[in-house]
């Protein structure tokens, strides 16, 4: 019996050592709001706008497992290799811990061979059904030296309630009689009864990812009980309770829409975001590199050949004051920047000795009076997305998100806001997209006081029908658009 246990443990070690240990697919994009629960969208938007350092936890899939294996009884009598089957349903609590309810069925045969008691030899048949919960602790999900794991190695702990029945062939003639567990003795009863047993199980497992939807697992578990009659017999020389050992393979399949859920969290390394930002920052705000520039002319001191240029004086790439007409007077002092060489030499103000034509004064006055329209810039930053369910009605969470967005819009009067709806596959989808964009604009105008002229309509685009995006822009566009299919308007 001991050698069989060691054989199962050795098989698990070989399984772990002979398969790859990592993959580079990081599992999900933290910018994808479609996988964030509605109740966590405020946190998602705060993270997107660098108001919190912690990203929102995404929805993840469930895992359904079906397995077959070999159970053994660790008891006072010898046990043969049996047959067992399991059905499990696993759900991650975070990247390390997950819960797994399960059902298992074991069928085990064995033989009593001893001369101490009577009869000296008989066969028995043991069957049991197990209902329980496991806490699975993933040991290698988090890593500082690779991406997502290709193999999930986990420890198993849990509790169960099982129903066990034993039949004994006392005369070794193939006639089995059901053991009565209520007697708690080495006696046989004709009544077909079974025992209800409480157990605590521990074990180890390793799952090999075949794809993002399927994995194959190998597990070894030991279920300890407070019962000594799993084979219908107790030894007078031993006080140890009986236990089950089980080793087997299990096929696991992820459940849930991939468009709305990431793969189970124990397949995703939580350090992915941290290391991707260190390698190639795309979210964190980096301080601008500041090099010393004493005269503030845009050329750092180490390359500046004229380190004391007056403020505002135009300089070349070496920090030397420009002299456009080459008359020896730098441009910041030159009152006649383009003096003709035939008018050289010039005076201290850079004015040549040629008389000024009558037209030049008019041109100078005209240039001096020219006014250029200032450039309009939009620095509003990222604005949140709004998630809808079913119709075009704004939920309380959506209104909270839009109230936060309205404050940013009002604080940036130089920006317009492009409201983008999606759904181009059908007339009803186009109309629903229009209704949702209209609901967002109407709320911002009527409830938050944002001018309607600040908005640019865009609907019926390719994308997620349940999402409306807000985007800062300086572009012009229509701020009112008629409904494309009024007869298909959604009921609010």
One Martini backbone bead per residue (centre of mass of N, CA, C, O) as a GRO file, in nm:
protein
  492
    1UNK     BB    1   0.058   0.062  -0.022
    2UNK     BB    2   0.298   0.260   0.010
    3UNK     BB    3   0.405   0.232  -0.286
    4UNK     BB    4   0.155   0.363  -0.419
    5UNK     BB    5   0.186   0.642  -0.298
    6UNK     BB    6   0.469   0.701  -0.413
    7UNK     BB    7   0.385   0.669  -0.710
    8UNK     BB    8   0.193   0.913  -0.718
    9UNK     BB    9   0.401   1.129  -0.629
   10UNK     BB   10   0.603   1.080  -0.863
   11UNK     BB   11   0.408   1.147  -1.094
   12UNK     BB   12   0.368   1.447  -1.016
   13UNK     BB   13   0.663   1.538  -1.042
   14UNK     BB   14   0.703   1.460  -1.340
   15UNK     BB   15   0.474   1.635  -1.453
   16UNK     BB   16   0.602   1.909  -1.366
   17UNK     BB   17   0.902   1.870  -1.501
   18UNK     BB   18   0.787   1.802  -1.820
   19UNK     BB   19   0.680   2.100  -1.833
   20UNK     BB   20   0.605   2.398  -1.900
   21UNK     BB   21   0.616   2.731  -1.711
   22UNK     BB   22   0.539   2.943  -1.952
   23UNK     BB   23   0.382   3.248  -2.078
   24UNK     BB   24   0.320   3.554  -2.276
   25UNK     BB   25   0.025   3.566  -2.232
   26UNK     BB   26  -0.152   3.803  -2.026
   27UNK     BB   27  -0.497   3.775  -2.081
   28UNK     BB   28  -0.525   4.110  -2.057
   29UNK     BB   29  -0.665   4.439  -2.089
   30UNK     BB   30  -0.679   4.710  -1.873
   31UNK     BB   31  -0.853   4.896  -2.086
   32UNK     BB   32  -1.093   4.689  -2.071
   33UNK     BB   33  -1.425   4.758  -1.971
   34UNK     BB   34  -1.595   4.491  -2.044
   35UNK     BB   35  -1.445   4.327  -1.782
   36UNK     BB   36  -1.590   4.527  -1.588
   37UNK     BB   37  -1.772   4.578  -1.338
   38UNK     BB   38  -2.003   4.813  -1.274
   39UNK     BB   39  -1.921   4.867  -0.966
   40UNK     BB   40  -1.600   4.924  -1.081
   41UNK     BB   41  -1.597   5.177  -1.274
   42UNK     BB   42  -1.500   5.406  -1.092
   43UNK     BB   43  -1.219   5.280  -1.046
   44UNK     BB   44  -1.140   5.258  -1.343
   45UNK     BB   45  -1.153   5.570  -1.400
   46UNK     BB   46  -0.949   5.654  -1.186
   47UNK     BB   47  -0.714   5.492  -1.304
   48UNK     BB   48  -0.718   5.614  -1.593
   49UNK     BB   49  -0.675   5.915  -1.435
   50UNK     BB   50  -0.464   5.882  -1.194
   51UNK     BB   51  -0.633   5.858  -0.897
   52UNK     BB   52  -0.534   5.554  -0.889
   53UNK     BB   53  -0.312   5.265  -0.858
   54UNK     BB   54  -0.572   5.070  -0.883
   55UNK     BB   55  -0.707   4.830  -1.048
   56UNK     BB   56  -0.968   4.667  -1.159
   57UNK     BB   57  -1.139   4.384  -1.113
   58UNK     BB   58  -1.205   4.131  -1.311
   59UNK     BB   59  -1.377   3.925  -1.471
   60UNK     BB   60  -1.414   3.566  -1.433
   61UNK     BB   61  -1.400   3.241  -1.488
   62UNK     BB   62  -1.511   2.933  -1.475
   63UNK     BB   63  -1.451   2.576  -1.363
   64UNK     BB   64  -1.498   2.269  -1.523
   65UNK     BB   65  -1.470   1.929  -1.385
   66UNK     BB   66  -1.360   1.603  -1.521
   67UNK     BB   67  -1.286   1.284  -1.353
   68UNK     BB   68  -1.038   1.014  -1.330
   69UNK     BB   69  -0.944   0.729  -1.106
   70UNK     BB   70  -0.751   0.608  -0.815
   71UNK     BB   71  -0.853   0.438  -0.536
   72UNK     BB   72  -0.778   0.403  -0.178
   73UNK     BB   73  -0.741   0.217   0.118
   74UNK     BB   74  -0.661   0.318   0.453
   75UNK     BB   75  -0.638   0.026   0.650
   76UNK     BB   76  -0.662  -0.288   0.806
   77UNK     BB   77  -0.697  -0.365   0.509
   78UNK     BB   78  -0.655  -0.460   0.203
   79UNK     BB   79  -0.615  -0.276  -0.114
   80UNK     BB   80  -0.734  -0.214  -0.415
   81UNK     BB   81  -0.758  -0.086  -0.708
   82UNK     BB   82  -0.982   0.148  -0.810
   83UNK     BB   83  -1.273   0.350  -0.887
   84UNK     BB   84  -1.304   0.702  -1.001
   85UNK     BB   85  -1.509   1.008  -0.974
   86UNK     BB   86  -1.529   1.363  -1.081
   87UNK     BB   87  -1.692   1.684  -0.989
   88UNK     BB   88  -1.619   2.032  -1.066
   89UNK     BB   89  -1.625   2.387  -0.928
   90UNK     BB   90  -1.431   2.671  -1.008
   91UNK     BB   91  -1.343   2.979  -0.810
   92UNK     BB   92  -1.194   3.275  -0.802
   93UNK     BB   93  -1.088   3.514  -0.559
   94UNK     BB   94  -0.796   3.526  -0.676
   95UNK     BB   95  -0.463   3.462  -0.769
   96UNK     BB   96  -0.454   3.226  -0.528
   97UNK     BB   97  -0.755   3.181  -0.446
   98UNK     BB   98  -0.996   2.898  -0.444
   99UNK     BB   99  -1.312   2.754  -0.501
  100UNK     BB  100  -1.438   2.389  -0.467
  101UNK     BB  101  -1.685   2.213  -0.548
  102UNK     BB  102  -1.780   1.853  -0.497
  103UNK     BB  103  -1.795   1.525  -0.658
  104UNK     BB  104  -1.756   1.175  -0.546
  105UNK     BB  105  -1.667   0.834  -0.665
  106UNK     BB  106  -1.616   0.509  -0.504
  107UNK     BB  107  -1.454   0.188  -0.599
  108UNK     BB  108  -1.363  -0.086  -0.370
  109UNK     BB  109  -1.145  -0.358  -0.328
  110UNK     BB  110  -1.089  -0.640  -0.088
  111UNK     BB  111  -0.879  -0.815   0.167
  112UNK     BB  112  -0.889  -1.055   0.427
  113UNK     BB  113  -0.564  -1.153   0.588
  114UNK     BB  114  -0.605  -1.350   0.879
  115UNK     BB  115  -0.549  -1.550   1.193
  116UNK     BB  116  -0.671  -1.397   1.443
  117UNK     BB  117  -0.946  -1.410   1.311
  118UNK     BB  118  -1.292  -1.469   1.247
  119UNK     BB  119  -1.238  -1.503   0.960
  120UNK     BB  120  -0.937  -1.527   0.783
  121UNK     BB  121  -1.105  -1.496   0.499
  122UNK     BB  122  -1.218  -1.205   0.302
  123UNK     BB  123  -1.428  -1.013   0.105
  124UNK     BB  124  -1.467  -0.668  -0.024
  125UNK     BB  125  -1.704  -0.388  -0.081
  126UNK     BB  126  -1.653  -0.040  -0.169
  127UNK     BB  127  -1.869   0.249  -0.140
  128UNK     BB  128  -1.869   0.611  -0.232
  129UNK     BB  129  -1.991   0.941  -0.146
  130UNK     BB  130  -1.886   1.287  -0.222
  131UNK     BB  131  -1.921   1.601  -0.036
  132UNK     BB  132  -1.754   1.924  -0.107
  133UNK     BB  133  -1.486   2.157  -0.007
  134UNK     BB  134  -1.230   2.355  -0.161
  135UNK     BB  135  -0.908   2.499  -0.101
  136UNK     BB  136  -0.714   2.669  -0.339
  137UNK     BB  137  -0.349   2.707  -0.366
  138UNK     BB  138  -0.156   2.898  -0.553
  139UNK     BB  139   0.210   2.877  -0.610
  140UNK     BB  140   0.276   3.014  -0.935
  141UNK     BB  141   0.137   3.276  -1.041
  142UNK     BB  142   0.340   3.449  -0.902
  143UNK     BB  143   0.589   3.650  -1.081
  144UNK     BB  144   0.921   3.811  -1.162
  145UNK     BB  145   1.019   3.617  -1.445
  146UNK     BB  146   0.724   3.609  -1.582
  147UNK     BB  147   0.437   3.543  -1.694
  148UNK     BB  148   0.218   3.335  -1.745
  149UNK     BB  149   0.124   3.032  -1.660
  150UNK     BB  150   0.125   2.696  -1.785
  151UNK     BB  151   0.125   2.610  -1.480
  152UNK     BB  152  -0.087   2.492  -1.210
  153UNK     BB  153   0.007   2.500  -0.876
  154UNK     BB  154  -0.160   2.321  -0.600
  155UNK     BB  155  -0.324   2.330  -0.298
  156UNK     BB  156  -0.525   2.103  -0.090
  157UNK     BB  157  -0.823   2.187   0.094
  158UNK     BB  158  -1.084   2.029   0.308
  159UNK     BB  159  -1.434   1.931   0.319
  160UNK     BB  160  -1.656   1.646   0.404
  161UNK     BB  161  -1.935   1.440   0.302
  162UNK     BB  162  -1.999   1.087   0.340
  163UNK     BB  163  -2.115   0.782   0.176
  164UNK     BB  164  -2.095   0.447   0.309
  165UNK     BB  165  -2.046   0.106   0.169
  166UNK     BB  166  -2.041  -0.244   0.284
  167UNK     BB  167  -1.937  -0.561   0.145
  168UNK     BB  168  -1.936  -0.915   0.251
  169UNK     BB  169  -1.739  -1.230   0.202
  170UNK     BB  170  -1.717  -1.460   0.435
  171UNK     BB  171  -1.725  -1.745   0.252
  172UNK     BB  172  -1.599  -1.709  -0.036
  173UNK     BB  173  -1.881  -1.743  -0.253
  174UNK     BB  174  -2.008  -1.453  -0.366
  175UNK     BB  175  -2.165  -1.370  -0.098
  176UNK     BB  176  -2.299  -1.059  -0.015
  177UNK     BB  177  -2.297  -0.854   0.283
  178UNK     BB  178  -2.418  -0.596   0.459
  179UNK     BB  179  -2.284  -0.363   0.652
  180UNK     BB  180  -2.335  -0.243   0.990
  181UNK     BB  181  -2.237   0.064   1.118
  182UNK     BB  182  -2.399   0.076   1.400
  183UNK     BB  183  -2.224  -0.149   1.552
  184UNK     BB  184  -1.913  -0.107   1.567
  185UNK     BB  185  -1.826  -0.398   1.447
  186UNK     BB  186  -1.738  -0.741   1.352
  187UNK     BB  187  -2.027  -0.740   1.201
  188UNK     BB  188  -2.323  -0.868   1.044
  189UNK     BB  189  -2.581  -0.728   0.830
  190UNK     BB  190  -2.876  -0.742   0.635
  191UNK     BB  191  -2.891  -0.448   0.636
  192UNK     BB  192  -2.897  -0.172   0.399
  193UNK     BB  193  -2.650   0.024   0.508
  194UNK     BB  194  -2.504   0.351   0.585
  195UNK     BB  195  -2.240   0.585   0.623
  196UNK     BB  196  -2.177   0.897   0.780
  197UNK     BB  197  -1.893   1.104   0.689
  198UNK     BB  198  -1.631   1.294   0.817
  199UNK     BB  199  -1.390   1.502   0.630
  200UNK     BB  200  -1.033   1.564   0.564
  201UNK     BB  201  -0.850   1.729   0.300
  202UNK     BB  202  -0.541   1.664   0.120
  203UNK     BB  203  -0.319   1.814  -0.140
  204UNK     BB  204  -0.218   1.791  -0.490
  205UNK     BB  205  -0.170   1.997  -0.797
  206UNK     BB  206  -0.165   1.993  -1.171
  207UNK     BB  207  -0.203   2.224  -1.448
  208UNK     BB  208  -0.231   2.204  -1.802
  209UNK     BB  209  -0.225   2.423  -2.057
  210UNK     BB  210  -0.383   2.404  -2.374
  211UNK     BB  211  -0.570   2.656  -2.339
  212UNK     BB  212  -0.781   2.928  -2.258
  213UNK     BB  213  -1.016   2.680  -2.198
  214UNK     BB  214  -0.807   2.434  -2.146
  215UNK     BB  215  -0.724   2.172  -1.898
  216UNK     BB  216  -0.485   1.943  -1.743
  217UNK     BB  217  -0.515   1.737  -1.450
  218UNK     BB  218  -0.323   1.637  -1.152
  219UNK     BB  219  -0.418   1.441  -0.856
  220UNK     BB  220  -0.362   1.430  -0.490
  221UNK     BB  221  -0.549   1.270  -0.221
  222UNK     BB  222  -0.628   1.295   0.141
  223UNK     BB  223  -0.880   1.139   0.344
  224UNK     BB  224  -0.974   1.212   0.662
  225UNK     BB  225  -1.112   1.031   0.940
  226UNK     BB  226  -1.354   0.922   1.218
  227UNK     BB  227  -1.332   0.621   1.085
  228UNK     BB  228  -1.304   0.231   1.115
  229UNK     BB  229  -1.534   0.103   0.873
  230UNK     BB  230  -1.479   0.107   0.551
  231UNK     BB  231  -1.436  -0.235   0.555
  232UNK     BB  232  -1.584  -0.364   0.820
  233UNK     BB  233  -1.311  -0.318   1.004
  234UNK     BB  234  -1.127  -0.365   1.318
  235UNK     BB  235  -0.839  -0.333   1.498
  236UNK     BB  236  -0.699  -0.424   1.810
  237UNK     BB  237  -0.391  -0.302   1.730
  238UNK     BB  238  -0.544  -0.034   1.618
  239UNK     BB  239  -0.630   0.337   1.628
  240UNK     BB  240  -0.661   0.399   1.338
  241UNK     BB  241  -0.803   0.561   1.096
  242UNK     BB  242  -0.953   0.581   0.810
  243UNK     BB  243  -0.863   0.627   0.450
  244UNK     BB  244  -0.826   0.817   0.154
  245UNK     BB  245  -0.694   0.763  -0.172
  246UNK     BB  246  -0.624   0.988  -0.463
  247UNK     BB  247  -0.565   0.943  -0.823
  248UNK     BB  248  -0.590   1.181  -1.107
  249UNK     BB  249  -0.760   1.290  -1.389
  250UNK     BB  250  -0.851   1.626  -1.533
  251UNK     BB  251  -1.096   1.802  -1.715
  252UNK     BB  252  -1.088   2.152  -1.791
  253UNK     BB  253  -1.350   2.408  -1.828
  254UNK     BB  254  -1.430   2.715  -1.930
  255UNK     BB  255  -1.673   2.953  -1.808
  256UNK     BB  256  -1.775   3.201  -2.019
  257UNK     BB  257  -1.750   3.497  -2.167
  258UNK     BB  258  -1.479   3.637  -2.330
  259UNK     BB  259  -1.602   3.933  -2.369
  260UNK     BB  260  -1.653   3.951  -2.026
  261UNK     BB  261  -1.411   3.746  -1.956
  262UNK     BB  262  -1.154   3.623  -1.804
  263UNK     BB  263  -0.950   3.417  -1.714
  264UNK     BB  264  -0.864   3.268  -1.458
  265UNK     BB  265  -0.667   3.420  -1.215
  266UNK     BB  266  -0.458   3.169  -1.184
  267UNK     BB  267  -0.356   3.245  -1.501
  268UNK     BB  268  -0.271   3.539  -1.380
  269UNK     BB  269  -0.022   3.764  -1.352
  270UNK     BB  270  -0.018   4.051  -1.146
  271UNK     BB  271   0.271   4.164  -1.272
  272UNK     BB  272   0.221   4.250  -1.565
  273UNK     BB  273   0.163   4.553  -1.539
  274UNK     BB  274   0.417   4.645  -1.394
  275UNK     BB  275   0.628   4.541  -1.612
  276UNK     BB  276   0.509   4.689  -1.859
  277UNK     BB  277   0.558   4.975  -1.742
  278UNK     BB  278   0.864   4.951  -1.707
  279UNK     BB  279   0.925   4.879  -2.008
  280UNK     BB  280   0.639   5.039  -2.125
  281UNK     BB  281   0.501   5.320  -2.079
  282UNK     BB  282   0.119   5.392  -2.081
  283UNK     BB  283   0.011   5.535  -1.788
  284UNK     BB  284   0.219   5.665  -1.639
  285UNK     BB  285   0.346   5.959  -1.497
  286UNK     BB  286   0.617   6.128  -1.625
  287UNK     BB  287   0.872   6.313  -1.564
  288UNK     BB  288   1.039   6.565  -1.678
  289UNK     BB  289   1.334   6.632  -1.819
  290UNK     BB  290   1.584   6.834  -1.650
  291UNK     BB  291   1.806   7.073  -1.780
  292UNK     BB  292   2.042   7.296  -1.758
  293UNK     BB  293   1.934   7.660  -1.820
  294UNK     BB  294   2.032   7.964  -1.737
  295UNK     BB  295   1.903   8.151  -1.996
  296UNK     BB  296   1.646   8.016  -2.129
  297UNK     BB  297   1.709   7.927  -2.463
  298UNK     BB  298   1.702   7.587  -2.505
  299UNK     BB  299   2.011   7.554  -2.426
  300UNK     BB  300   2.218   7.375  -2.274
  301UNK     BB  301   2.499   7.446  -2.099
  302UNK     BB  302   2.688   7.222  -2.236
  303UNK     BB  303   2.611   7.369  -2.541
  304UNK     BB  304   2.654   7.671  -2.462
  305UNK     BB  305   2.828   7.952  -2.619
  306UNK     BB  306   2.598   8.161  -2.474
  307UNK     BB  307   2.506   8.168  -2.138
  308UNK     BB  308   2.400   8.508  -2.142
  309UNK     BB  309   2.139   8.532  -2.278
  310UNK     BB  310   1.884   8.709  -2.317
  311UNK     BB  311   1.570   8.719  -2.266
  312UNK     BB  312   1.417   8.613  -2.577
  313UNK     BB  313   1.654   8.551  -2.745
  314UNK     BB  314   1.744   8.448  -3.040
  315UNK     BB  315   1.880   8.121  -3.124
  316UNK     BB  316   2.082   7.880  -3.192
  317UNK     BB  317   2.202   7.551  -3.149
  318UNK     BB  318   2.449   7.703  -2.964
  319UNK     BB  319   2.327   7.975  -2.814
  320UNK     BB  320   2.353   8.195  -3.030
  321UNK     BB  321   2.287   8.486  -3.134
  322UNK     BB  322   2.108   8.608  -3.379
  323UNK     BB  323   2.213   8.717  -3.732
  324UNK     BB  324   2.049   8.745  -4.010
  325UNK     BB  325   2.217   8.995  -4.175
  326UNK     BB  326   2.524   9.023  -4.077
  327UNK     BB  327   2.581   9.322  -3.908
  328UNK     BB  328   2.666   9.258  -3.584
  329UNK     BB  329   2.364   9.264  -3.484
  330UNK     BB  330   2.161   9.130  -3.289
  331UNK     BB  331   1.829   9.067  -3.311
  332UNK     BB  332   1.749   9.179  -3.018
  333UNK     BB  333   1.877   9.478  -3.125
  334UNK     BB  334   1.760   9.479  -3.408
  335UNK     BB  335   1.570   9.722  -3.604
  336UNK     BB  336   1.707   9.578  -3.880
  337UNK     BB  337   1.717   9.259  -3.973
  338UNK     BB  338   1.711   9.323  -4.313
  339UNK     BB  339   1.981   9.440  -4.408
  340UNK     BB  340   2.136   9.559  -4.663
  341UNK     BB  341   2.460   9.545  -4.776
  342UNK     BB  342   2.451   9.836  -4.916
  343UNK     BB  343   2.394   9.963  -4.606
  344UNK     BB  344   2.660   9.933  -4.522
  345UNK     BB  345   2.700  10.036  -4.240
  346UNK     BB  346   2.582  10.021  -3.911
  347UNK     BB  347   2.440  10.088  -3.634
  348UNK     BB  348   2.369  10.004  -3.303
  349UNK     BB  349   2.062   9.921  -3.419
  350UNK     BB  350   2.099   9.803  -3.727
  351UNK     BB  351   2.094  10.054  -3.910
  352UNK     BB  352   2.121  10.167  -4.209
  353UNK     BB  353   2.235  10.417  -4.452
  354UNK     BB  354   1.980  10.390  -4.601
  355UNK     BB  355   1.709  10.514  -4.716
  356UNK     BB  356   1.376  10.501  -4.648
  357UNK     BB  357   1.117  10.389  -4.790
  358UNK     BB  358   0.788  10.474  -4.798
  359UNK     BB  359   0.663  10.178  -4.785
  360UNK     BB  360   0.791  10.055  -4.523
  361UNK     BB  361   0.617  10.183  -4.301
  362UNK     BB  362   0.351  10.055  -4.389
  363UNK     BB  363   0.440   9.765  -4.357
  364UNK     BB  364   0.516   9.775  -4.057
  365UNK     BB  365   0.238   9.862  -3.955
  366UNK     BB  366   0.087   9.615  -4.063
  367UNK     BB  367   0.247   9.399  -3.910
  368UNK     BB  368   0.200   9.518  -3.620
  369UNK     BB  369  -0.135   9.483  -3.656
  370UNK     BB  370  -0.130   9.194  -3.654
  371UNK     BB  371  -0.368   8.926  -3.579
  372UNK     BB  372  -0.364   8.620  -3.411
  373UNK     BB  373  -0.509   8.337  -3.359
  374UNK     BB  374  -0.535   8.132  -3.118
  375UNK     BB  375  -0.457   7.832  -3.018
  376UNK     BB  376  -0.637   7.535  -2.975
  377UNK     BB  377  -0.648   7.341  -2.681
  378UNK     BB  378  -0.664   6.994  -2.551
  379UNK     BB  379  -0.638   6.886  -2.183
  380UNK     BB  380  -0.854   6.673  -2.058
  381UNK     BB  381  -0.815   6.385  -2.126
  382UNK     BB  382  -0.953   6.118  -1.997
  383UNK     BB  383  -1.265   5.964  -2.050
  384UNK     BB  384  -1.532   5.793  -1.977
  385UNK     BB  385  -1.727   5.510  -1.979
  386UNK     BB  386  -2.053   5.379  -2.074
  387UNK     BB  387  -2.271   5.131  -1.937
  388UNK     BB  388  -2.515   4.918  -2.076
  389UNK     BB  389  -2.854   4.766  -2.018
  390UNK     BB  390  -3.053   4.711  -2.291
  391UNK     BB  391  -3.120   5.011  -2.270
  392UNK     BB  392  -3.111   5.390  -2.239
  393UNK     BB  393  -3.078   5.382  -1.937
  394UNK     BB  394  -2.958   5.545  -1.660
  395UNK     BB  395  -2.775   5.466  -1.410
  396UNK     BB  396  -2.642   5.548  -1.112
  397UNK     BB  397  -2.351   5.489  -1.198
  398UNK     BB  398  -2.356   5.655  -1.460
  399UNK     BB  399  -2.418   5.929  -1.323
  400UNK     BB  400  -2.158   5.938  -1.160
  401UNK     BB  401  -1.964   5.932  -1.399
  402UNK     BB  402  -2.083   6.190  -1.545
  403UNK     BB  403  -2.031   6.390  -1.315
  404UNK     BB  404  -1.724   6.368  -1.333
  405UNK     BB  405  -1.702   6.450  -1.634
  406UNK     BB  406  -1.838   6.732  -1.615
  407UNK     BB  407  -1.618   6.871  -1.449
  408UNK     BB  408  -1.399   6.848  -1.675
  409UNK     BB  409  -1.552   6.991  -1.903
  410UNK     BB  410  -1.596   7.267  -1.757
  411UNK     BB  411  -1.273   7.300  -1.696
  412UNK     BB  412  -1.260   7.272  -2.042
  413UNK     BB  413  -1.359   7.506  -2.268
  414UNK     BB  414  -1.161   7.423  -2.522
  415UNK     BB  415  -1.341   7.165  -2.530
  416UNK     BB  416  -1.469   6.903  -2.691
  417UNK     BB  417  -1.725   6.633  -2.711
  418UNK     BB  418  -1.714   6.304  -2.808
  419UNK     BB  419  -1.999   6.098  -2.873
  420UNK     BB  420  -1.977   5.738  -2.875
  421UNK     BB  421  -2.150   5.500  -3.064
  422UNK     BB  422  -2.261   5.159  -3.105
  423UNK     BB  423  -2.401   5.002  -3.394
  424UNK     BB  424  -2.416   4.858  -3.741
  425UNK     BB  425  -2.582   4.582  -3.805
  426UNK     BB  426  -2.859   4.747  -3.759
  427UNK     BB  427  -3.128   4.941  -3.715
  428UNK     BB  428  -3.167   4.886  -3.411
  429UNK     BB  429  -2.871   4.940  -3.335
  430UNK     BB  430  -2.862   5.236  -3.436
  431UNK     BB  431  -3.091   5.341  -3.256
  432UNK     BB  432  -2.971   5.258  -2.981
  433UNK     BB  433  -2.718   5.427  -3.014
  434UNK     BB  434  -2.866   5.698  -3.030
  435UNK     BB  435  -3.015   5.684  -2.757
  436UNK     BB  436  -2.756   5.672  -2.578
  437UNK     BB  437  -2.625   5.933  -2.668
  438UNK     BB  438  -2.869   6.112  -2.597
  439UNK     BB  439  -2.872   6.044  -2.291
  440UNK     BB  440  -2.593   6.160  -2.224
  441UNK     BB  441  -2.631   6.452  -2.330
  442UNK     BB  442  -2.889   6.522  -2.176
  443UNK     BB  443  -2.768   6.492  -1.892
  444UNK     BB  444  -2.532   6.702  -1.920
  445UNK     BB  445  -2.722   6.941  -1.987
  446UNK     BB  446  -2.968   6.921  -1.772
  447UNK     BB  447  -2.794   6.823  -1.499
  448UNK     BB  448  -2.483   6.969  -1.550
  449UNK     BB  449  -2.462   7.231  -1.754
  450UNK     BB  450  -2.381   7.162  -2.040
  451UNK     BB  451  -2.322   7.267  -2.338
  452UNK     BB  452  -2.444   7.157  -2.642
  453UNK     BB  453  -2.205   7.281  -2.822
  454UNK     BB  454  -1.977   7.073  -2.698
  455UNK     BB  455  -2.100   6.852  -2.885
  456UNK     BB  456  -2.028   6.541  -3.069
  457UNK     BB  457  -2.166   6.333  -3.287
  458UNK     BB  458  -2.157   5.955  -3.256
  459UNK     BB  459  -2.290   5.676  -3.438
  460UNK     BB  460  -2.283   5.345  -3.551
  461UNK     BB  461  -2.034   5.202  -3.472
  462UNK     BB  462  -1.780   4.991  -3.440
  463UNK     BB  463  -1.873   4.779  -3.160
  464UNK     BB  464  -1.988   4.807  -2.846
  465UNK     BB  465  -2.322   4.850  -2.784
  466UNK     BB  466  -2.291   4.899  -2.448
  467UNK     BB  467  -2.105   5.148  -2.539
  468UNK     BB  468  -2.002   5.485  -2.430
  469UNK     BB  469  -1.788   5.733  -2.545
  470UNK     BB  470  -1.553   5.978  -2.427
  471UNK     BB  471  -1.399   6.261  -2.623
  472UNK     BB  472  -1.158   6.475  -2.659
  473UNK     BB  473  -1.181   6.786  -2.869
  474UNK     BB  474  -1.138   7.025  -3.163
  475UNK     BB  475  -1.355   6.936  -3.329
  476UNK     BB  476  -1.601   6.958  -3.556
  477UNK     BB  477  -1.965   6.909  -3.520
  478UNK     BB  478  -2.250   6.770  -3.458
  479UNK     BB  479  -2.505   6.847  -3.190
  480UNK     BB  480  -2.731   6.739  -3.389
  481UNK     BB  481  -2.931   6.435  -3.448
  482UNK     BB  482  -3.133   6.251  -3.610
  483UNK     BB  483  -3.317   5.988  -3.607
  484UNK     BB  484  -3.285   5.708  -3.808
  485UNK     BB  485  -3.527   5.521  -3.643
  486UNK     BB  486  -3.800   5.619  -3.482
  487UNK     BB  487  -3.973   5.345  -3.477
  488UNK     BB  488  -3.715   5.213  -3.285
  489UNK     BB  489  -3.745   5.328  -3.024
  490UNK     BB  490  -3.669   5.306  -2.708
  491UNK     BB  491  -3.783   5.211  -2.395
  492UNK     BB  492  -3.742   5.392  -2.084
   0.00000   0.00000   0.00000
